Amino acid sequence: MAVNLLMVEEEILSVLEESGALSSKEIELELRKRGYNIRARTIRYHLKKLEERGLVRKTATEKPNLLKKAKRNSREKVLSKGWGSSRRE
C-alpha cells in the first residue's frame, strides 16, 4: 500500500485521539490493525513533525499525546496546513 505523508500523520492523530497517549510501538501496532505497515521509527519521525506543529507532546512517560489545539481544528483547516486528522469533540 502506497502511503502519503498526510495519510500517515492523519492516522497517527486519529489513533492518539481515540486511544490517548501511546508509545510509538503501540501506535505501530494500532496502525497495523488499520492496514498500515509503518515502523515505529517512521512513526517517531512523524510524531516529531506533529510536535513541531504543536499538535502532540510527550507525556511524563514519554508517550505522545494529542493536544487540545489539534482537537479544535476542523479537518478542512488542518488539511490546508499540510497535516490532518479526523476530529471529534
MDAnalysis code that builds the backbone (N, CA, C; Angstrom):
import MDAnalysis as mda
import numpy as np

u = mda.Universe.empty(267, n_residues=89, atom_resindex=np.repeat(np.arange(89), 3), trajectory=True)
u.add_TopologyAttr("name", ["N", "CA", "C"] * 89)
u.add_TopologyAttr("resid", np.arange(1, 90))
u.add_TopologyAttr("resname", ["MET", "ALA", "VAL", "ASN", "LEU", "LEU", "MET", "VAL", "GLU", "GLU", "GLU", "ILE", "LEU", "SER", "VAL", "LEU", "GLU", "GLU", "SER", "GLY", "ALA", "LEU", "SER", "SER", "LYS", "GLU", "ILE", "GLU", "LEU", "GLU", "LEU", "ARG", "LYS", "ARG", "GLY", "TYR", "ASN", "ILE", "ARG", "ALA", "ARG", "THR", "ILE", "ARG", "TYR", "HIS", "LEU", "LYS", "LYS", "LEU", "GLU", "GLU", "ARG", "GLY", "LEU", "VAL", "ARG", "LYS", "THR", "ALA", "THR", "GLU", "LYS", "PRO", "ASN", "LEU", "LEU", "LYS", "LYS", "ALA", "LYS", "ARG", "ASN", "SER", "ARG", "GLU", "LYS", "VAL", "LEU", "SER", "LYS", "GLY", "TRP", "GLY", "SER", "SER", "ARG", "ARG", "GLU"])
u.atoms.positions = np.array([
    [0.845, -1.173, 0.000],
    [0.000, 0.000, 0.000],
    [0.893, 1.239, 0.000],
    [0.762, 2.082, -1.021],
    [1.493, 3.347, -1.050],
    [0.808, 4.306, -0.086],
    [1.608, 4.907, 0.771],
    [1.070, 5.779, 1.797],
    [1.677, 7.155, 1.636],
    [0.832, 8.198, 1.608],
    [1.405, 9.534, 1.561],
    [1.548, 10.074, 2.980],
    [2.374, 11.081, 3.132],
    [2.700, 11.618, 4.446],
    [1.478, 12.156, 5.178],
    [0.572, 12.793, 4.462],
    [-0.628, 13.322, 5.112],
    [-1.471, 12.204, 5.704],
    [-1.582, 11.105, 4.988],
    [-2.366, 9.973, 5.490],
    [-1.748, 9.417, 6.760],
    [-0.435, 9.300, 6.790],
    [0.262, 8.756, 7.952],
    [0.000, 9.640, 9.167],
    [0.212, 10.934, 9.012],
    [0.032, 11.836, 10.139],
    [-1.429, 11.907, 10.561],
    [-2.336, 11.852, 9.600],
    [-3.758, 11.839, 9.920],
    [-4.114, 10.606, 10.744],
    [-3.595, 9.468, 10.352],
    [-3.877, 8.229, 11.090],
    [-3.238, 8.239, 12.481],
    [-2.036, 8.773, 12.584],
    [-1.385, 8.865, 13.897],
    [-2.235, 9.731, 14.825],
    [-2.667, 10.882, 14.340],
    [-3.510, 11.757, 15.153],
    [-4.818, 11.067, 15.524],
    [-5.383, 10.333, 14.592],
    [-6.623, 9.613, 14.852],
    [-6.430, 8.562, 15.946],
    [-5.333, 7.828, 15.873],
    [-5.031, 6.810, 16.884],
    [-4.884, 7.460, 18.257],
    [-4.143, 8.566, 18.334],
    [-3.935, 9.236, 19.613],
    [-5.238, 9.811, 20.160],
    [-6.071, 10.319, 19.252],
    [-7.360, 10.876, 19.675],
    [-8.256, 9.784, 20.267],
    [-8.238, 8.620, 19.658],
    [-9.088, 7.521, 20.109],
    [-8.537, 6.815, 21.341],
    [-7.215, 6.729, 21.451],
    [-6.618, 5.888, 22.491],
    [-5.896, 6.642, 23.599],
    [-5.644, 7.908, 23.417],
    [-4.862, 8.643, 24.406],
    [-3.382, 8.460, 24.142],
    [-2.573, 8.754, 25.139],
    [-1.119, 8.682, 24.983],
    [-0.666, 7.247, 24.739],
    [0.154, 7.072, 23.704],
    [0.689, 5.763, 23.338],
    [2.156, 5.902, 22.970],
    [2.891, 4.832, 23.086],
    [4.264, 4.813, 22.603],
    [4.247, 4.629, 21.082],
    [5.386, 4.889, 20.454],
    [5.457, 4.705, 19.001],
    [5.217, 3.245, 18.623],
    [5.654, 2.316, 19.450],
    [5.419, 0.888, 19.185],
    [3.921, 0.571, 19.275],
    [3.251, 1.145, 20.275],
    [1.807, 0.930, 20.406],
    [1.051, 1.535, 19.227],
    [1.512, 2.696, 18.768],
    [0.900, 3.313, 17.577],
    [1.138, 2.426, 16.362],
    [2.348, 1.877, 16.238],
    [2.661, 0.966, 15.128],
    [1.680, -0.212, 15.115],
    [1.452, -0.806, 16.253],
    [0.538, -1.954, 16.335],
    [-0.882, -1.568, 15.951],
    [-1.318, -0.404, 16.404],
    [-2.667, 0.048, 16.061],
    [-2.781, 0.348, 14.568],
    [-1.756, 0.954, 13.991],
    [-1.783, 1.242, 12.555],
    [-1.786, -0.043, 11.738],
    [-1.107, -1.076, 12.210],
    [-1.126, -2.374, 11.512],
    [-2.549, -2.929, 11.453],
    [-3.307, -2.757, 12.536],
    [-4.704, -3.202, 12.555],
    [-5.522, -2.468, 11.502],
    [-5.105, -1.252, 11.173],
    [-5.819, -0.424, 10.199],
    [-5.285, -0.606, 8.785],
    [-4.327, -1.514, 8.620],
    [-3.819, -1.803, 7.288],
    [-2.568, -1.052, 6.873],
    [-1.940, -0.345, 7.804],
    [-0.713, 0.388, 7.504],
    [0.493, -0.406, 7.996],
    [1.515, -0.501, 7.171],
    [2.740, -1.190, 7.552],
    [3.834, -0.135, 7.737],
    [3.782, 0.535, 8.884],
    [4.693, 1.633, 9.172],
    [5.446, 1.309, 10.451],
    [6.763, 1.374, 10.390],
    [7.609, 1.021, 11.529],
    [7.594, 2.118, 12.585],
    [7.883, 1.731, 13.831],
    [7.912, 2.666, 14.957],
    [8.896, 3.812, 14.696],
    [9.998, 3.522, 14.042],
    [10.980, 4.567, 13.738],
    [10.367, 5.653, 12.847],
    [9.624, 5.249, 11.845],
    [8.952, 6.205, 10.964],
    [7.885, 6.967, 11.733],
    [7.192, 6.288, 12.604],
    [6.163, 6.937, 13.421],
    [6.804, 8.007, 14.308],
    [7.958, 7.708, 14.882],
    [8.652, 8.701, 15.708],
    [9.016, 9.939, 14.895],
    [9.409, 9.736, 13.648],
    [9.697, 10.861, 12.759],
    [8.460, 11.741, 12.601],
    [7.323, 11.112, 12.316],
    [6.083, 11.871, 12.127],
    [5.631, 12.521, 13.427],
    [5.831, 11.846, 14.548],
    [5.467, 12.434, 15.837],
    [6.299, 13.689, 16.100],
    [7.558, 13.664, 15.718],
    [8.414, 14.843, 15.873],
    [7.867, 16.003, 15.054],
    [7.454, 15.717, 13.827],
    [6.882, 16.753, 12.963],
    [5.573, 17.283, 13.558],
    [4.748, 16.396, 14.074],
    [3.487, 16.815, 14.701],
    [3.751, 17.622, 15.967],
    [4.795, 17.264, 16.692],
    [5.169, 18.007, 17.893],
    [5.637, 19.414, 17.515],
    [6.403, 19.540, 16.449],
    [6.861, 20.844, 15.975],
    [5.693, 21.738, 15.588],
    [4.613, 21.144, 15.109],
    [3.412, 21.896, 14.736],
    [2.512, 22.178, 15.935],
    [2.877, 21.670, 17.093],
    [2.091, 21.913, 18.295],
    [0.857, 21.043, 18.413],
    [0.854, 19.884, 17.751],
    [-0.315, 19.011, 17.770],
    [-0.203, 17.869, 18.770],
    [1.006, 17.474, 19.080],
    [1.227, 16.418, 20.075],
    [2.368, 16.848, 20.979],
    [2.436, 16.244, 22.133],
    [3.574, 16.441, 23.018],
    [3.786, 15.159, 23.792],
    [4.992, 14.984, 24.279],
    [5.289, 13.793, 25.075],
    [4.732, 13.979, 26.477],
    [4.191, 12.918, 27.018],
    [3.708, 12.950, 28.391],
    [4.883, 12.682, 29.329],
    [4.621, 12.676, 30.602],
    [5.669, 12.401, 31.589],
    [6.289, 11.022, 31.357],
    [5.525, 10.115, 30.762],
    [6.029, 8.765, 30.477],
    [6.659, 8.681, 29.089],
    [6.862, 9.848, 28.451],
    [7.472, 9.936, 27.121],
    [6.571, 9.408, 26.008],
    [5.273, 9.272, 26.283],
    [4.348, 8.854, 25.233],
    [3.698, 10.093, 24.631],
    [3.577, 10.158, 23.301],
    [2.960, 11.324, 22.684],
    [1.473, 11.388, 22.997],
    [0.988, 12.600, 23.170],
    [-0.408, 12.813, 23.490],
    [-0.940, 13.933, 22.602],
    [-2.151, 13.783, 22.114],
    [-2.784, 14.776, 21.263],
    [-3.118, 16.006, 22.094],
    [-2.798, 17.186, 21.580],
    [-3.093, 18.423, 22.288],
    [-4.476, 18.936, 21.919],
    [-5.076, 19.702, 22.808],
    [-6.409, 20.258, 22.549],
    [-6.421, 21.093, 21.288],
    [-5.313, 21.769, 20.999],
    [-5.212, 22.567, 19.779],
    [-5.523, 21.708, 18.558],
    [-5.012, 20.499, 18.531],
    [-5.249, 19.602, 17.401],
    [-6.702, 19.186, 17.350],
    [-7.324, 18.989, 18.500],
    [-8.716, 18.570, 18.535],
    [-9.651, 19.674, 18.068],
    [-9.262, 20.938, 18.269],
    [-10.120, 22.068, 17.911],
    [-10.178, 22.316, 16.416],
    [-9.124, 22.030, 15.705],
    [-9.067, 22.351, 14.274],
    [-10.027, 21.485, 13.473],
    [-10.664, 22.127, 12.504],
    [-11.530, 21.354, 11.621],
    [-10.675, 20.601, 10.613],
    [-11.237, 19.554, 10.038],
    [-10.493, 18.747, 9.055],
    [-10.019, 19.608, 7.889],
    [-10.869, 20.482, 7.378],
    [-10.505, 21.298, 6.229],
    [-9.381, 22.251, 6.581],
    [-9.449, 22.878, 7.735],
    [-8.414, 23.808, 8.159],
    [-7.092, 23.081, 8.339],
    [-7.139, 21.914, 8.921],
    [-5.938, 21.130, 9.149],
    [-5.321, 20.709, 7.828],
    [-6.110, 20.192, 6.915],
    [-5.573, 19.741, 5.634],
    [-4.973, 20.893, 4.846],
    [-5.530, 22.098, 4.992],
    [-4.968, 23.239, 4.275],
    [-3.595, 23.607, 4.804],
    [-3.268, 23.204, 6.021],
    [-1.963, 23.473, 6.613],
    [-0.944, 22.398, 6.258],
    [-1.362, 21.299, 5.656],
    [-0.432, 20.263, 5.257],
    [-0.373, 19.093, 6.210],
    [-1.275, 19.019, 7.180],
    [-1.356, 17.856, 8.064],
    [-2.809, 17.658, 8.387],
    [-3.158, 16.471, 8.855],
    [-4.574, 16.241, 9.038],
    [-4.900, 15.208, 10.062],
    [-6.152, 15.234, 10.456],
    [-6.674, 14.247, 11.385],
    [-8.173, 14.330, 11.347],
    [-8.817, 13.226, 11.619],
    [-10.259, 13.276, 11.774],
    [-10.521, 13.784, 13.171],
    [-11.305, 14.790, 13.303],
    [-11.523, 15.448, 14.584],
    [-12.913, 15.134, 15.118],
    [-12.983, 14.902, 16.389],
    [-14.262, 14.743, 17.076],
    [-14.167, 15.467, 18.388],
    [-15.214, 16.196, 18.737],
    [-15.240, 16.871, 20.038],
    [-16.391, 16.372, 20.831],
])
